Amino acid sequence: MSKLLLGAVAGSALLLSAPVFAADLNEPVPAAPYVAPVSTAFDWTGAYVGADVGYSWANKASSIGKNHDAVVGGVFAGYNYQMQNNIVVGGEGEVAYGGADPLATWTGAVRGRAGYAFDNILVYGTVGGLVGQGEMKNNGASNTRTHVGYQVGAGVEAALTQNITARAEYLYTGTNTRDYGSAGGDGDLSGNAVKLGVAYKF
């Protein structure tokens, strides 16, 4: 009798606990929290400042027939905006100096930039306006003139770190011709330049 009683009690306990086990089995497993993927691509959006140095050359700087070949250097600042399709647009201002007889030049340019970013490599074109001052020296005479014109060019820029970029750039400058009088006759600031630069991106 006691064996029958114990068996009945055990069976009842199993029957009562079965729904609890079933409920545990049917409980959904909590999903792991969503972690957004972290992009490692370089973002070109932002302001920057930098400096460059290079070499410029022209076919003829004045009517006296002397070439204007010189080392040039300058400082620049600008802003880039990168769109979702990796197109980068922006603007840049630069002040540059090139000194060599018979013509020394100061120029200030404002240019637009547009290019395509291959992650940390930017290939771009640039075009804009320029105002410059030339100083012509010849046979003891010296005269200065102001020129206006344009610049057009292209370049490649690489992000070395999140804040430091380096560039190689070609620019063609075209300006009006001015008469420098006794210092050398007609002259302009037209010519070619190849520059290397380094910038800090904020």
C-alpha positions, 0 to 999 in steps of 0.5 A: 500500500505504501509503495502504491502511495509513494508511486502515486505521489511521484507521478503527480509531482512529475505531471505537475512539473511538466508544464513548468519544464515545457514553459522553460523550453518554449521561452525565447533566447534573448537576442544579443545586443546590436553593435553598429559596424565601425567604419575604418574608411578615412573621412575627408570632411573638415577644415585644414591648413598647410604649406607647400614648396615646389618649382615654377617655370614659364616660357617668357616672363618679359619682352626682354626674353628672359625666362621666369623659373623659380622655387615657389612656396606658400601656405594654404587653408581650405575645407572639404566635404565628402558625400556618400558616393565618395565625391569630395568637393571643397574650396581652398585659398593660397598665398604663394611667393616665387623669387627669381630674377628678372621677376619676383612674384606674390600671388593670392588665389582662391580655388574650388576643388572636386575629386574622388576619394579611394579611402585615404587617397584623394584624386582631384582637380582644381580651378579658381581666380588669382591676383598677383604682384610682380616685381621686375628688375633689369639693369638697375631699374625696378618696377612692380605691377599687379596682375589678375588671372586664373589657375587650373590644375590637378593633384593627388592627396594621401591621408597619412594619419587621421590628421596629417595629409600629403599632396603632389599638385600641378598648377597652370597660372594664366594672367594678363600682360603688363608693361614694366617699362624700363625694368623689362618691357611687357611681362606676365605671371603665366606659367606652370608649377609643381608643388609638394605640400603637407596639411593638418586636417581638423 
